[in-house]
Amino acid sequence: MRGALRARAHGAALWLAQGLGAGRAPVAPGTAGTLAAVPLYLLLAELPPWAYLAAAAGVIALAVPVCGMAARRLGVHDHPSIVLDEVAGFLVAMAPAPAGWPWVAAGFVLFRLFDILKPPPVRAVDRRVGGGLGIVLDDVLAGLWAGLCLGLAARWLPVS
């Protein structure tokens, strides 16, 4: 009985870590995972800022153990199909963004860019921090880079 429950829990963690299946995309699973984050962002964007940040922190807190469990099950640290970290990073990136589809598109592109290029300290964290924390933290840092760019753009560009 315990083994069956454990198997179900690990299966559910894997499904969640894979972005409800988005991470199983045969090409660019990280991009598919980020795209899957957009509807969640749109739901959360309606919240007051403090609630949005609390929800994003909740996703990050959930993602750390779930991604770690999925990585152990797959036998690969940060397997490409694990995309819950992209969801968390995208939510971080969008925190300072004004409402509107141009900002969602810009946040998407910027987050993917920083997640792929891994500017300091993203690359160092990606290489040196293990487990679920390492899987998630590099994407949160990439999200911070993207969010910084979005915040600066929102400050200096006219927003209608």
Residue pairs with C-beta under 8 A, 6 or more apart in sequence:
10 69
10 73
13 65
13 66
13 69
13 70
13 73
14 69
14 70
14 73
14 74
15 21
16 62
16 66
16 70
16 84
17 23
17 63
17 66
17 67
17 69
17 70
17 71
17 81
17 82
17 83
17 84
18 24
18 33
18 70
18 81
18 82
18 83
18 84
19 32
19 33
19 36
19 37
19 83
19 84
19 86
19 87
20 36
22 29
22 32
22 33
22 35
22 36
22 83
23 29
23 32
23 33
23 80
23 81
23 82
23 83
24 81
25 31
25 32
29 80
29 81
29 83
30 80
30 83
30 86
30 112
30 115
30 116
31 112
32 83
33 83
33 84
33 86
33 87
34 83
34 86
34 87
34 89
34 90
34 108
34 111
34 112
34 115
35 108
36 83
36 87
37 86
37 87
37 90
37 91
38 90
38 104
38 108
40 59
40 87
40 91
41 90
41 91
41 94
41 104
42 104
44 51
44 52
44 55
44 56
44 91
45 52
45 94
45 99
47 55
49 95
52 95
53 95
55 91
56 88
56 91
56 92
56 95
59 84
59 87
59 88
59 91
60 88
60 91
60 92
60 136
60 140
62 84
63 84
63 85
63 87
63 88
63 132
63 135
63 136
64 131
64 132
64 133
64 135
64 136
65 132
66 84
66 132
67 78
67 82
67 84
67 85
67 132
67 135
67 136
68 131
68 132
68 133
68 135
69 132
70 79
70 82
70 84
71 77
71 78
71 79
71 82
71 131
71 132
71 135
74 81
74 82
77 130
77 131
77 134
77 135
78 85
78 126
78 134
78 135
82 135
84 136
85 135
85 136
85 138
85 139
85 140
86 111
86 115
86 139
88 136
88 139
88 140
88 143
89 111
89 115
89 136
89 139
89 140
89 141
89 142
89 143
89 146
90 107
90 108
90 111
90 143
91 143
92 140
92 143
92 144
92 146
92 147
93 107
93 110
93 111
93 142
93 143
93 144
93 146
93 147
93 150
94 103
94 104
94 107
94 147
94 150
95 147
96 147
96 148
96 150
96 151
96 154
97 103
97 104
97 106
97 107
97 147
97 150
97 151
97 154
98 154
98 159
100 159
103 150
103 154
106 150
106 153
107 146
107 147
107 150
110 145
110 146
110 149
110 150
111 142
111 143
111 146
113 146
114 122
114 142
114 143
114 145
114 146
115 122
115 138
115 139
115 142
118 126
118 138
118 142
119 145
121 141
122 138
122 141
122 142
122 145
123 138
125 134
125 137
125 138
125 141
126 134
126 138
128 134
129 137
129 138
